[in-house]
Amino acid sequence: MEWLAEDGAEDAFIGMLQRNWKSGKSSQVKELKQRQLLERIHQATLKSRKGPEGKQIFGLFLRFGRIAATFLLVAFSSFYLYEAFFRTKAVETLTEVAPRKIQKHTSAGEKLKLTLPDQSKVIVNSLSSITFYSDFGISTREVELEGEAFFSIAPDNEKPFMVKTGTVKMTALGTAFNTYAREEEVKISLTEGRVNVVKEKQVLSLVPGEMASVIKGNVSALTKEKFDPMVTTLWKEGKIRFQSKPFKEILQTLENWYGVRFETQAFANRKVTGLFNNESLEDILTGLSFSLGFEYQINQKNVLIKF
């Protein structure tokens, strides 16, 4: 009755009764409840027969009949109100489900492009993994990375985008950056926007063209320096560039890039500078063999190099 006194409640209640009537739910009233209600009406009516005969009894019958009809309406209305609101709500109560972990891996020679639920774009380099949860973007935007990936973040001022790799965390709103986390080294290179890099109590703010780096286990923690985008981010376009890089490191890069394993008994101490644009492994080795003076043999996933 308190609810019916509120604004709009009466219309809602009448609408509910009409829907129940049209759907045939009235037939779901238990027979026992029907008998109980009718019995109360009969008792109220029979009490009126203790008075005088004739018109007085008839008048009392009509009066008690109206009271019984009103009681019946209230009783049935209360029953339907309980059935429609309280019991329905109990049935529709959902059990809270814990967010599900989603993890994507790339193998050697494989790259992966992802569009996250917030429309942020991620390109995952080979031998890397990215982890996030099924509720990503609802309350927070957070991912974990092992390996290397390039992020293009969709703007959202209320939910900063966070990348975690080990003890290093990076926070951004809408920006683009490259994150490298392999072995003992972490590098975060910013190409657009602005980010904050945090390691324990140390915080660095980056602007485009700056890179934060840390060697794991080093007490000096975060350092900031400039970087060359032509060297750092060309991998996402299928290009490899070596800038005065030792031959041993070049072979490691090629193993990750093409999913092969190199066998060699000696390494040239020379450093190499070069740019390869979506070229095959054989084309790259042909170019390197002319400048470094070695022969190579490709046998499926194994490559033998002889100086």
C-alpha positions as CSV (number, residue, x, y, z in Angstrom):
1,M,0.0,0.0,0.0
2,E,2.9,2.4,0.7
3,W,4.3,1.6,-2.7
4,L,0.9,2.2,-4.4
5,A,0.8,5.7,-2.8
6,E,4.0,6.7,-4.7
7,D,3.8,8.6,-8.0
8,G,3.3,6.4,-11.0
9,A,3.0,3.2,-8.9
10,E,-0.8,2.8,-9.6
11,D,-0.3,2.9,-13.3
12,A,2.5,0.4,-13.1
13,F,0.4,-1.9,-10.9
14,I,-2.6,-1.8,-13.3
15,G,-0.4,-2.4,-16.2
16,M,1.1,-5.4,-14.4
17,L,-2.4,-6.9,-13.8
18,Q,-3.3,-6.4,-17.4
19,R,-0.2,-8.1,-18.6
20,N,-0.8,-11.0,-16.2
21,W,-4.4,-11.3,-17.3
22,K,-3.5,-11.4,-21.0
23,S,-0.7,-13.8,-20.5
24,G,-3.0,-16.2,-18.6
25,K,-0.9,-16.1,-15.4
26,S,-4.1,-15.9,-13.4
27,S,-4.6,-19.6,-14.0
28,Q,-1.4,-20.2,-12.0
29,V,-3.0,-19.3,-8.7
30,K,-2.9,-22.4,-6.6
31,E,-6.2,-24.2,-6.0
32,L,-5.6,-24.1,-2.3
33,K,-5.3,-20.4,-2.2
34,Q,-8.5,-20.1,-4.2
35,R,-10.4,-22.3,-1.7
36,Q,-9.0,-20.3,1.2
37,L,-10.1,-17.0,-0.3
38,L,-13.5,-18.2,-1.2
39,E,-14.0,-19.8,2.2
40,R,-13.3,-16.4,3.9
41,I,-15.9,-14.8,1.6
42,H,-18.5,-17.4,2.4
43,Q,-17.9,-17.0,6.1
44,A,-18.3,-13.3,5.9
45,T,-21.5,-13.7,3.9
46,L,-23.0,-16.4,6.2
47,K,-22.5,-14.2,9.3
48,S,-25.0,-11.8,7.8
49,R,-27.8,-14.4,8.0
50,K,-28.0,-14.2,11.8
51,G,-30.0,-11.0,11.4
52,P,-33.7,-10.4,10.5
53,E,-35.2,-12.0,7.4
54,G,-36.1,-10.3,4.1
55,K,-34.7,-7.0,3.1
56,Q,-32.4,-6.7,6.1
57,I,-30.7,-10.0,5.2
58,F,-30.5,-9.0,1.6
59,G,-29.0,-5.6,2.4
60,L,-26.5,-7.2,4.7
61,F,-25.6,-9.7,2.0
62,L,-24.9,-7.0,-0.5
63,R,-22.9,-5.0,2.0
64,F,-20.8,-7.9,3.1
65,G,-20.6,-9.0,-0.5
66,R,-19.0,-5.7,-1.4
67,I,-16.6,-6.0,1.5
68,A,-15.7,-9.6,0.4
69,A,-15.2,-8.5,-3.2
70,T,-12.9,-5.7,-2.0
71,F,-11.0,-8.1,0.2
72,L,-10.7,-10.5,-2.8
73,L,-9.3,-7.8,-5.0
74,V,-6.8,-6.8,-2.4
75,A,-5.8,-10.4,-1.7
76,F,-5.4,-11.3,-5.4
77,S,-3.5,-8.0,-6.0
78,S,-1.2,-8.6,-3.1
79,F,-0.6,-12.2,-4.4
80,Y,0.2,-10.9,-7.9
81,L,2.4,-8.1,-6.6
82,Y,4.4,-10.6,-4.6
83,E,4.7,-13.0,-7.6
84,A,5.6,-10.3,-10.1
85,F,8.1,-8.3,-8.1
86,F,9.6,-10.2,-5.2
87,R,9.7,-13.7,-6.6
88,T,10.8,-12.5,-10.0
89,K,13.6,-10.5,-8.6
90,A,14.8,-13.5,-6.6
91,V,14.9,-15.6,-9.8
92,E,16.8,-13.0,-11.8
93,T,19.5,-12.5,-9.3
94,L,22.8,-13.2,-11.1
95,T,25.8,-14.8,-9.5
96,E,28.9,-12.6,-9.8
97,V,31.5,-14.2,-12.1
98,A,35.2,-13.6,-11.7
99,P,36.9,-11.9,-14.7
100,R,38.5,-14.5,-17.0
101,K,42.2,-14.2,-17.9
102,I,43.0,-13.8,-21.6
103,Q,46.5,-14.5,-22.8
104,K,47.9,-14.2,-26.3
105,H,51.3,-15.7,-27.3
106,T,53.4,-15.4,-30.4
107,S,56.0,-17.9,-31.4
108,A,59.3,-17.3,-33.3
109,G,58.7,-15.8,-36.7
110,E,55.1,-14.8,-35.8
111,K,53.5,-11.4,-35.2
112,L,50.1,-10.6,-33.9
113,K,47.7,-7.6,-34.3
114,L,45.1,-7.1,-31.7
115,T,42.2,-4.7,-31.2
116,L,41.3,-4.5,-27.5
117,P,37.7,-3.9,-26.2
118,D,38.4,-0.1,-25.8
119,Q,39.6,0.0,-29.5
120,S,43.2,0.4,-28.6
121,K,45.5,-1.3,-31.2
122,V,48.4,-3.6,-30.3
123,I,51.0,-5.2,-32.5
124,V,52.8,-8.0,-30.7
125,N,56.3,-9.0,-31.8
126,S,57.6,-12.6,-32.0
127,L,58.3,-14.6,-28.9
128,S,56.1,-12.3,-26.8
129,S,52.9,-12.6,-24.7
130,I,50.2,-10.1,-23.7
131,T,47.8,-10.8,-20.8
132,F,44.5,-9.0,-19.8
133,Y,41.2,-9.8,-18.3
134,S,37.7,-10.2,-19.7
135,D,36.5,-7.1,-17.9
136,F,39.1,-4.9,-19.6
137,G,37.8,-1.4,-20.2
138,I,34.9,-1.6,-17.8
139,S,36.6,-0.3,-14.7
140,T,40.3,-0.3,-15.6
141,R,42.5,-0.7,-18.7
142,E,45.5,-2.9,-17.7
143,V,47.7,-5.4,-19.6
144,E,50.8,-7.3,-18.8
145,L,53.6,-7.8,-21.4
146,E,56.5,-10.1,-21.8
147,G,58.6,-9.5,-24.9
148,E,57.9,-6.6,-27.3
149,A,54.7,-4.8,-28.5
150,F,53.7,-1.5,-30.0
151,F,50.6,0.2,-28.5
152,S,48.3,2.7,-30.0
153,I,46.1,3.8,-27.2
154,A,42.4,4.9,-27.6
155,P,41.9,8.1,-25.5
156,D,39.9,7.8,-22.2
157,N,40.5,10.4,-19.6
158,E,38.7,8.4,-16.9
159,K,40.5,5.2,-17.4
160,P,44.3,5.5,-17.9
161,F,45.9,2.7,-19.9
162,M,48.5,0.7,-17.9
163,V,51.2,-1.7,-19.2
164,K,53.0,-3.8,-16.6
165,T,56.2,-5.7,-17.2
166,G,57.9,-7.0,-14.1
167,T,58.3,-4.2,-11.6
168,V,58.0,-1.5,-14.3
169,K,54.6,0.2,-15.0
170,M,53.7,2.6,-17.7
171,T,50.6,4.8,-17.6
172,A,49.0,6.7,-20.5
173,L,45.7,8.2,-21.6
174,G,45.9,8.4,-25.4
175,T,49.3,7.9,-27.0
176,A,51.5,5.5,-29.0
177,F,54.7,3.8,-27.7
178,N,56.8,0.8,-28.0
179,T,57.5,-1.5,-25.1
180,Y,60.5,-3.9,-25.0
181,A,60.9,-6.4,-22.1
182,R,63.3,-9.2,-22.8
183,E,65.8,-11.0,-20.5
184,E,67.2,-8.4,-18.2
185,E,66.3,-5.2,-20.0
186,V,63.1,-3.0,-20.3
187,K,62.7,-0.2,-22.7
188,I,59.6,2.1,-23.2
189,S,59.9,4.4,-26.3
190,L,57.3,7.1,-26.8
191,T,56.3,8.2,-30.3
192,E,53.1,10.1,-29.5
193,G,51.4,11.8,-26.5
194,R,52.8,11.6,-23.0
195,V,53.4,8.8,-20.5
196,N,54.6,8.2,-17.0
197,V,56.9,5.3,-16.3
198,V,57.1,4.0,-12.7
199,K,59.5,1.7,-10.9
200,E,58.9,1.4,-7.2
201,K,59.1,5.1,-6.0
202,Q,60.9,6.4,-9.1
203,V,58.7,8.2,-11.8
204,L,59.8,9.4,-15.2
205,S,57.6,11.5,-17.6
206,L,58.3,11.0,-21.3
207,V,57.6,13.2,-24.3
208,P,57.8,11.9,-27.9
209,G,61.3,10.9,-28.9
210,E,62.3,9.9,-25.3
211,M,62.9,6.4,-24.0
212,A,62.9,5.1,-20.4
213,S,65.0,2.0,-19.8
214,V,66.0,-0.1,-16.9
215,I,68.2,-3.1,-16.4
216,K,66.5,-5.6,-14.1
217,G,68.2,-5.9,-10.7
218,N,70.1,-2.6,-11.3
219,V,69.8,-0.3,-8.2
220,S,70.1,2.8,-10.5
221,A,66.6,1.8,-11.8
222,L,65.1,4.1,-14.5
223,T,67.1,6.2,-16.9
224,K,65.9,8.5,-19.7
225,E,67.5,9.1,-23.1
226,K,66.6,9.8,-26.8
227,F,66.0,7.0,-29.3
228,D,65.8,6.6,-33.0
229,P,62.3,5.6,-34.2
230,M,63.9,4.2,-37.4
231,V,65.6,1.6,-35.3
232,T,63.1,1.0,-32.5
233,T,59.7,0.7,-34.2
234,L,60.4,-0.4,-37.8
235,W,59.8,-4.0,-36.8
236,K,56.0,-3.5,-36.8
237,E,56.2,-2.6,-40.5
238,G,58.1,-5.7,-41.3
239,K,61.4,-3.9,-41.6
240,I,64.7,-4.7,-39.9
241,R,67.4,-2.1,-39.3
242,F,70.8,-2.7,-37.8
243,Q,72.7,0.3,-36.5
244,S,76.3,-0.6,-35.7
245,K,75.1,-3.9,-34.3
246,P,77.4,-6.8,-33.5
247,F,76.9,-9.9,-35.8
248,K,76.1,-12.1,-32.8
249,E,73.1,-9.9,-31.9
250,I,72.0,-9.8,-35.5
251,L,71.8,-13.6,-35.6
252,Q,69.7,-13.5,-32.4
253,T,67.3,-11.0,-34.0
254,L,67.0,-13.1,-37.1
255,E,66.3,-16.2,-35.0
256,N,63.3,-14.4,-33.4
257,W,62.2,-12.8,-36.6
258,Y,62.2,-15.9,-38.8
259,G,61.8,-18.7,-36.3
260,V,65.1,-20.4,-37.2
261,R,68.2,-21.6,-35.3
262,F,71.7,-20.6,-36.3
263,E,74.8,-22.9,-35.9
264,T,78.2,-21.3,-36.2
265,Q,81.6,-22.0,-34.6
266,A,82.9,-18.5,-34.8
267,F,81.6,-15.0,-34.9
268,A,82.9,-12.0,-36.8
269,N,83.7,-9.1,-34.5
270,R,82.5,-6.6,-37.0
271,K,79.4,-4.5,-36.5
272,V,76.8,-4.1,-39.2
273,T,74.5,-1.3,-40.3
274,G,71.8,-2.0,-42.8
275,L,68.0,-1.8,-43.6
276,F,66.0,-4.8,-44.8
277,N,62.4,-4.2,-46.0
278,N,60.2,-7.3,-45.8
279,E,62.9,-9.5,-47.3
280,S,63.3,-13.2,-47.0
281,L,65.9,-14.8,-44.7
282,E,67.9,-16.0,-47.7
283,D,68.1,-12.4,-49.2
284,I,69.3,-11.0,-45.8
285,L,71.9,-13.7,-45.4
286,T,73.1,-13.2,-49.0
287,G,73.7,-9.5,-48.3
288,L,75.4,-10.1,-45.0
289,S,77.6,-12.9,-46.5
290,F,79.1,-10.5,-49.0
291,S,80.1,-7.9,-46.4
292,L,81.2,-10.3,-43.7
293,G,82.7,-13.1,-45.8
294,F,80.8,-16.3,-44.8
295,E,78.9,-19.1,-46.4
296,Y,75.5,-20.3,-45.2
297,Q,73.3,-23.3,-45.7
298,I,69.6,-23.3,-44.9
299,N,68.1,-26.6,-43.9
300,Q,64.4,-26.0,-43.0
301,K,64.6,-24.4,-39.5
302,N,68.4,-24.8,-39.1
303,V,71.0,-22.4,-40.6
304,L,74.7,-23.3,-40.7
305,I,77.2,-20.5,-41.1
306,K,80.8,-21.0,-42.0
307,F,83.4,-18.2,-42.1
